[in-house]
């Protein structure tokens, strides 16, 4: 039996081994579909992973704002610096930030004050005094401060 090229599948784009493409799809269909889903899933994972890497690098390169828990680096020691204060004056709080040191002082009978010191030299830059004023129409609750 002889077959011409139009009927054996080699002339019209068929395969040279005599099988049709439809037969190949039917035989490998489920495996090919599974492989496609695996490739798509891995591609999505690669894109997500790349996004995480880009965001992490961007966050590390960007300037971070200093928070209260960040350590503050002070310049080298400046030696001894004297601060004008009375004998019963106590340091209530001390903060360092940037190029200044802030000391909150409390003395009996005087308003609280904040002393601003230069962190590099220890010299006093200035002093802020807290004036306590009652709102209009308010009566003083007590003459003694319970925190003292």
Protein Blocks (a to p, Z undefined) as FASTA:
>chain_A
ZZdfklnopmnopafkopafklmmmmmmmmmmmmmmmmmmmmmmmmmmmmmmmmmmmmmm
pccdddfklccdddddebjadddddfkbccfbdcdehjbccdddddehiacddddddfkl
opafbdcdddddddehiacfbfbdfkZZ
